[in-house]
Amino acid sequence: MAKMDEARQAAKNGLEQRVEKERDELESKVEERVLKAEKNRMLLFKAMAQRRAAKRQRAAQSLMKKAIQETRYKESVRAAIYQKRAAAESKRMGILEAERRRANARLTRVFGAASSVRSQKEAERRKMKDRLEERLQRVCQNIQAFFLKDHIEIGYKYDYCRGIFVRQRS
């Protein structure tokens, strides 16, 4: 029996060793799988983080592109408004200039007409004055002739420098 006990003990020891060996192999396999799963999880986490970062970057680029497009659009709208304002101002200045020219032409015509009327009236006044002077001269000559005739008969002579009759000294 001792042999049997030894054989049993040897079989038991062999079995224990095999179980121990299998357990160690299983442990190492499990540990390997756990490490592999952890590695895969980290890889997945990195991939997800990269996708999120890429998505954020695309969103940022899209926002930047949108902002640039909006800025360009606003600039083009401002430029169009400026051009329209400049064209309207230019048109307004043209209209004002044309109105100024018309007003100047009207003023020139009015001043020309006024000058013409003034010169006509002056000419008429001169004519009237000349006619009156002539009549006055004739009247004066008639009066002089009348008074001369009367005064010469009574001893006066006409002093042309003073325009009066003076008594002749004898």
ChimeraX commands (.cxc) that place a marker at each C-alpha (Angstrom):
marker #1 position 0.00,0.00,0.00 radius 0.5
marker #1 position 2.67,2.22,0.44 radius 0.5
marker #1 position 3.28,1.99,-3.18 radius 0.5
marker #1 position -0.22,2.79,-3.85 radius 0.5
marker #1 position -0.12,5.64,-1.51 radius 0.5
marker #1 position 2.95,6.85,-3.24 radius 0.5
marker #1 position 1.32,6.41,-6.60 radius 0.5
marker #1 position -1.73,8.19,-5.38 radius 0.5
marker #1 position 0.39,10.87,-3.86 radius 0.5
marker #1 position 2.37,11.12,-7.13 radius 0.5
marker #1 position -0.85,11.22,-9.13 radius 0.5
marker #1 position -2.22,13.80,-6.72 radius 0.5
marker #1 position 0.94,15.84,-6.97 radius 0.5
marker #1 position 0.94,15.51,-10.77 radius 0.5
marker #1 position -2.67,16.57,-10.87 radius 0.5
marker #1 position -2.00,19.48,-8.56 radius 0.5
marker #1 position 0.93,20.51,-10.70 radius 0.5
marker #1 position -1.13,20.21,-13.87 radius 0.5
marker #1 position -4.02,22.16,-12.29 radius 0.5
marker #1 position -1.50,24.73,-11.03 radius 0.5
marker #1 position 0.05,24.91,-14.46 radius 0.5
marker #1 position -3.35,25.24,-16.17 radius 0.5
marker #1 position -4.40,27.81,-13.61 radius 0.5
marker #1 position -1.19,29.79,-14.26 radius 0.5
marker #1 position -1.79,29.50,-18.01 radius 0.5
marker #1 position -5.41,30.60,-17.58 radius 0.5
marker #1 position -4.32,33.43,-15.32 radius 0.5
marker #1 position -1.76,34.59,-17.84 radius 0.5
marker #1 position -4.36,34.27,-20.64 radius 0.5
marker #1 position -6.93,36.20,-18.61 radius 0.5
marker #1 position -4.31,38.79,-17.68 radius 0.5
marker #1 position -3.29,38.97,-21.34 radius 0.5
marker #1 position -6.93,39.42,-22.38 radius 0.5
marker #1 position -7.49,42.03,-19.68 radius 0.5
marker #1 position -4.40,43.92,-20.88 radius 0.5
marker #1 position -5.53,43.52,-24.48 radius 0.5
marker #1 position -9.05,44.71,-23.57 radius 0.5
marker #1 position -7.54,47.67,-21.65 radius 0.5
marker #1 position -5.31,48.43,-24.62 radius 0.5
marker #1 position -8.30,48.20,-27.01 radius 0.5
marker #1 position -10.35,50.38,-24.65 radius 0.5
marker #1 position -7.55,52.98,-24.61 radius 0.5
marker #1 position -7.29,52.78,-28.40 radius 0.5
marker #1 position -11.07,53.23,-28.68 radius 0.5
marker #1 position -10.92,56.12,-26.21 radius 0.5
marker #1 position -8.10,57.74,-28.22 radius 0.5
marker #1 position -10.02,57.18,-31.48 radius 0.5
marker #1 position -13.15,58.69,-29.94 radius 0.5
marker #1 position -11.13,61.63,-28.63 radius 0.5
marker #1 position -9.56,62.10,-32.07 radius 0.5
marker #1 position -13.00,61.95,-33.72 radius 0.5
marker #1 position -14.32,64.50,-31.22 radius 0.5
marker #1 position -11.31,66.72,-31.81 radius 0.5
marker #1 position -11.71,66.38,-35.58 radius 0.5
marker #1 position -15.42,67.15,-35.24 radius 0.5
marker #1 position -14.63,70.22,-33.08 radius 0.5
marker #1 position -12.00,71.31,-35.58 radius 0.5
marker #1 position -14.44,70.90,-38.50 radius 0.5
marker #1 position -17.07,72.86,-36.54 radius 0.5
marker #1 position -14.53,75.60,-35.76 radius 0.5
marker #1 position -13.44,75.71,-39.39 radius 0.5
marker #1 position -17.07,75.82,-40.49 radius 0.5
marker #1 position -17.78,78.68,-38.06 radius 0.5
marker #1 position -14.64,80.48,-39.21 radius 0.5
marker #1 position -15.63,79.99,-42.85 radius 0.5
marker #1 position -19.15,81.21,-42.06 radius 0.5
marker #1 position -17.76,84.26,-40.23 radius 0.5
marker #1 position -15.48,85.05,-43.18 radius 0.5
marker #1 position -18.39,84.69,-45.61 radius 0.5
marker #1 position -20.56,86.95,-43.42 radius 0.5
marker #1 position -17.76,89.52,-43.23 radius 0.5
marker #1 position -17.33,89.42,-47.00 radius 0.5
marker #1 position -21.08,89.75,-47.48 radius 0.5
marker #1 position -21.25,92.69,-45.06 radius 0.5
marker #1 position -18.31,94.33,-46.83 radius 0.5
marker #1 position -19.96,93.87,-50.21 radius 0.5
marker #1 position -23.23,95.30,-48.83 radius 0.5
marker #1 position -21.32,98.26,-47.34 radius 0.5
marker #1 position -19.53,98.79,-50.65 radius 0.5
marker #1 position -22.82,98.66,-52.56 radius 0.5
marker #1 position -24.41,101.11,-50.11 radius 0.5
marker #1 position -21.39,103.40,-50.40 radius 0.5
marker #1 position -21.54,103.22,-54.20 radius 0.5
marker #1 position -25.26,103.98,-54.20 radius 0.5
marker #1 position -24.74,106.88,-51.81 radius 0.5
marker #1 position -21.87,108.20,-53.91 radius 0.5
marker #1 position -23.97,107.90,-57.08 radius 0.5
marker #1 position -26.92,109.62,-55.38 radius 0.5
marker #1 position -24.64,112.38,-54.08 radius 0.5
marker #1 position -23.10,112.78,-57.51 radius 0.5
marker #1 position -26.57,112.95,-59.08 radius 0.5
marker #1 position -27.69,115.44,-56.42 radius 0.5
marker #1 position -24.60,117.58,-57.04 radius 0.5
marker #1 position -25.32,117.45,-60.80 radius 0.5
marker #1 position -28.91,118.54,-60.21 radius 0.5
marker #1 position -27.76,121.33,-57.87 radius 0.5
marker #1 position -25.15,122.45,-60.40 radius 0.5
marker #1 position -27.74,122.50,-63.21 radius 0.5
marker #1 position -30.14,124.45,-60.97 radius 0.5
marker #1 position -27.34,126.89,-60.11 radius 0.5
marker #1 position -26.57,127.37,-63.82 radius 0.5
marker #1 position -30.26,127.96,-64.59 radius 0.5
marker #1 position -30.52,130.45,-61.71 radius 0.5
marker #1 position -27.38,132.24,-62.92 radius 0.5
marker #1 position -28.80,132.37,-66.45 radius 0.5
marker #1 position -32.08,133.77,-65.07 radius 0.5
marker #1 position -30.21,136.34,-63.01 radius 0.5
marker #1 position -28.13,137.31,-66.03 radius 0.5
marker #1 position -31.31,137.77,-68.09 radius 0.5
marker #1 position -32.96,139.76,-65.29 radius 0.5
marker #1 position -29.90,141.96,-64.81 radius 0.5
marker #1 position -29.63,142.40,-68.58 radius 0.5
marker #1 position -33.28,143.37,-68.79 radius 0.5
marker #1 position -32.91,145.71,-65.79 radius 0.5
marker #1 position -29.82,147.25,-67.32 radius 0.5
marker #1 position -31.63,147.66,-70.62 radius 0.5
marker #1 position -34.62,149.26,-68.90 radius 0.5
marker #1 position -32.31,151.51,-66.88 radius 0.5
marker #1 position -30.38,152.61,-69.96 radius 0.5
marker #1 position -33.68,153.18,-71.81 radius 0.5
marker #1 position -35.01,155.29,-68.95 radius 0.5
marker #1 position -31.74,157.20,-68.76 radius 0.5
marker #1 position -31.89,157.84,-72.51 radius 0.5
marker #1 position -35.51,158.98,-72.15 radius 0.5
marker #1 position -34.52,161.23,-69.21 radius 0.5
marker #1 position -31.64,162.67,-71.22 radius 0.5
marker #1 position -33.94,163.32,-74.16 radius 0.5
marker #1 position -36.53,164.90,-71.88 radius 0.5
marker #1 position -33.84,166.98,-70.16 radius 0.5
marker #1 position -32.44,168.06,-73.52 radius 0.5
marker #1 position -35.95,168.99,-74.73 radius 0.5
marker #1 position -36.62,170.89,-71.50 radius 0.5
marker #1 position -33.24,172.63,-71.79 radius 0.5
marker #1 position -34.05,173.58,-75.38 radius 0.5
marker #1 position -37.50,174.91,-74.38 radius 0.5
marker #1 position -35.97,176.73,-71.43 radius 0.5
marker #1 position -33.35,178.20,-73.72 radius 0.5
marker #1 position -36.04,179.34,-76.15 radius 0.5
marker #1 position -38.13,180.79,-73.33 radius 0.5
marker #1 position -35.09,182.47,-71.88 radius 0.5
marker #1 position -34.16,183.84,-75.28 radius 0.5
marker #1 position -37.72,185.11,-75.76 radius 0.5
marker #1 position -37.73,186.64,-72.29 radius 0.5
marker #1 position -34.29,188.09,-72.86 radius 0.5
marker #1 position -35.34,189.50,-76.16 radius 0.5
marker #1 position -38.47,190.93,-74.56 radius 0.5
marker #1 position -36.62,192.39,-71.56 radius 0.5
marker #1 position -33.69,193.49,-73.64 radius 0.5
marker #1 position -35.95,195.42,-75.88 radius 0.5
marker #1 position -37.74,196.99,-72.86 radius 0.5
marker #1 position -34.65,197.52,-70.75 radius 0.5
marker #1 position -32.50,198.85,-73.50 radius 0.5
marker #1 position -35.16,201.43,-74.11 radius 0.5
marker #1 position -35.03,202.42,-70.46 radius 0.5
marker #1 position -31.23,202.31,-70.04 radius 0.5
marker #1 position -30.37,198.76,-68.83 radius 0.5
marker #1 position -27.99,196.33,-70.32 radius 0.5
marker #1 position -27.84,192.56,-69.74 radius 0.5
marker #1 position -24.77,191.24,-67.87 radius 0.5
marker #1 position -24.27,187.77,-69.28 radius 0.5
marker #1 position -21.74,186.74,-66.63 radius 0.5
marker #1 position -24.11,187.38,-63.73 radius 0.5
marker #1 position -27.29,186.74,-65.71 radius 0.5
marker #1 position -28.95,190.00,-64.66 radius 0.5
marker #1 position -29.87,193.41,-66.08 radius 0.5
marker #1 position -27.74,196.27,-64.82 radius 0.5
marker #1 position -28.28,200.06,-65.24 radius 0.5
marker #1 position -26.05,201.61,-67.79 radius 0.5
marker #1 position -23.89,204.38,-66.53 radius 0.5
marker #1 position -23.80,207.39,-68.60 radius 0.5
marker link #1:1,2 radius 0.2
marker link #1:2,3 radius 0.2
marker link #1:3,4 radius 0.2
marker link #1:4,5 radius 0.2
marker link #1:5,6 radius 0.2
marker link #1:6,7 radius 0.2
marker link #1:7,8 radius 0.2
marker link #1:8,9 radius 0.2
marker link #1:9,10 radius 0.2
marker link #1:10,11 radius 0.2
marker link #1:11,12 radius 0.2
marker link #1:12,13 radius 0.2
marker link #1:13,14 radius 0.2
marker link #1:14,15 radius 0.2
marker link #1:15,16 radius 0.2
marker link #1:16,17 radius 0.2
marker link #1:17,18 radius 0.2
marker link #1:18,19 radius 0.2
marker link #1:19,20 radius 0.2
marker link #1:20,21 radius 0.2
marker link #1:21,22 radius 0.2
marker link #1:22,23 radius 0.2
marker link #1:23,24 radius 0.2
marker link #1:24,25 radius 0.2
marker link #1:25,26 radius 0.2
marker link #1:26,27 radius 0.2
marker link #1:27,28 radius 0.2
marker link #1:28,29 radius 0.2
marker link #1:29,30 radius 0.2
marker link #1:30,31 radius 0.2
marker link #1:31,32 radius 0.2
marker link #1:32,33 radius 0.2
marker link #1:33,34 radius 0.2
marker link #1:34,35 radius 0.2
marker link #1:35,36 radius 0.2
marker link #1:36,37 radius 0.2
marker link #1:37,38 radius 0.2
marker link #1:38,39 radius 0.2
marker link #1:39,40 radius 0.2
marker link #1:40,41 radius 0.2
marker link #1:41,42 radius 0.2
marker link #1:42,43 radius 0.2
marker link #1:43,44 radius 0.2
marker link #1:44,45 radius 0.2
marker link #1:45,46 radius 0.2
marker link #1:46,47 radius 0.2
marker link #1:47,48 radius 0.2
marker link #1:48,49 radius 0.2
marker link #1:49,50 radius 0.2
marker link #1:50,51 radius 0.2
marker link #1:51,52 radius 0.2
marker link #1:52,53 radius 0.2
marker link #1:53,54 radius 0.2
marker link #1:54,55 radius 0.2
marker link #1:55,56 radius 0.2
marker link #1:56,57 radius 0.2
marker link #1:57,58 radius 0.2
marker link #1:58,59 radius 0.2
marker link #1:59,60 radius 0.2
marker link #1:60,61 radius 0.2
marker link #1:61,62 radius 0.2
marker link #1:62,63 radius 0.2
marker link #1:63,64 radius 0.2
marker link #1:64,65 radius 0.2
marker link #1:65,66 radius 0.2
marker link #1:66,67 radius 0.2
marker link #1:67,68 radius 0.2
marker link #1:68,69 radius 0.2
marker link #1:69,70 radius 0.2
marker link #1:70,71 radius 0.2
marker link #1:71,72 radius 0.2
marker link #1:72,73 radius 0.2
marker link #1:73,74 radius 0.2
marker link #1:74,75 radius 0.2
marker link #1:75,76 radius 0.2
marker link #1:76,77 radius 0.2
marker link #1:77,78 radius 0.2
marker link #1:78,79 radius 0.2
marker link #1:79,80 radius 0.2
marker link #1:80,81 radius 0.2
marker link #1:81,82 radius 0.2
marker link #1:82,83 radius 0.2
marker link #1:83,84 radius 0.2
marker link #1:84,85 radius 0.2
marker link #1:85,86 radius 0.2
marker link #1:86,87 radius 0.2
marker link #1:87,88 radius 0.2
marker link #1:88,89 radius 0.2
marker link #1:89,90 radius 0.2
marker link #1:90,91 radius 0.2
marker link #1:91,92 radius 0.2
marker link #1:92,93 radius 0.2
marker link #1:93,94 radius 0.2
marker link #1:94,95 radius 0.2
marker link #1:95,96 radius 0.2
marker link #1:96,97 radius 0.2
marker link #1:97,98 radius 0.2
marker link #1:98,99 radius 0.2
marker link #1:99,100 radius 0.2
marker link #1:100,101 radius 0.2
marker link #1:101,102 radius 0.2
marker link #1:102,103 radius 0.2
marker link #1:103,104 radius 0.2
marker link #1:104,105 radius 0.2
marker link #1:105,106 radius 0.2
marker link #1:106,107 radius 0.2
marker link #1:107,108 radius 0.2
marker link #1:108,109 radius 0.2
marker link #1:109,110 radius 0.2
marker link #1:110,111 radius 0.2
marker link #1:111,112 radius 0.2
marker link #1:112,113 radius 0.2
marker link #1:113,114 radius 0.2
marker link #1:114,115 radius 0.2
marker link #1:115,116 radius 0.2
marker link #1:116,117 radius 0.2
marker link #1:117,118 radius 0.2
marker link #1:118,119 radius 0.2
marker link #1:119,120 radius 0.2
marker link #1:120,121 radius 0.2
marker link #1:121,122 radius 0.2
marker link #1:122,123 radius 0.2
marker link #1:123,124 radius 0.2
marker link #1:124,125 radius 0.2
marker link #1:125,126 radius 0.2
marker link #1:126,127 radius 0.2
marker link #1:127,128 radius 0.2
marker link #1:128,129 radius 0.2
marker link #1:129,130 radius 0.2
marker link #1:130,131 radius 0.2
marker link #1:131,132 radius 0.2
marker link #1:132,133 radius 0.2
marker link #1:133,134 radius 0.2
marker link #1:134,135 radius 0.2
marker link #1:135,136 radius 0.2
marker link #1:136,137 radius 0.2
marker link #1:137,138 radius 0.2
marker link #1:138,139 radius 0.2
marker link #1:139,140 radius 0.2
marker link #1:140,141 radius 0.2
marker link #1:141,142 radius 0.2
marker link #1:142,143 radius 0.2
marker link #1:143,144 radius 0.2
marker link #1:144,145 radius 0.2
marker link #1:145,146 radius 0.2
marker link #1:146,147 radius 0.2
marker link #1:147,148 radius 0.2
marker link #1:148,149 radius 0.2
marker link #1:149,150 radius 0.2
marker link #1:150,151 radius 0.2
marker link #1:151,152 radius 0.2
marker link #1:152,153 radius 0.2
marker link #1:153,154 radius 0.2
marker link #1:154,155 radius 0.2
marker link #1:155,156 radius 0.2
marker link #1:156,157 radius 0.2
marker link #1:157,158 radius 0.2
marker link #1:158,159 radius 0.2
marker link #1:159,160 radius 0.2
marker link #1:160,161 radius 0.2
marker link #1:161,162 radius 0.2
marker link #1:162,163 radius 0.2
marker link #1:163,164 radius 0.2
marker link #1:164,165 radius 0.2
marker link #1:165,166 radius 0.2
marker link #1:166,167 radius 0.2
marker link #1:167,168 radius 0.2
marker link #1:168,169 radius 0.2
marker link #1:169,170 radius 0.2
view
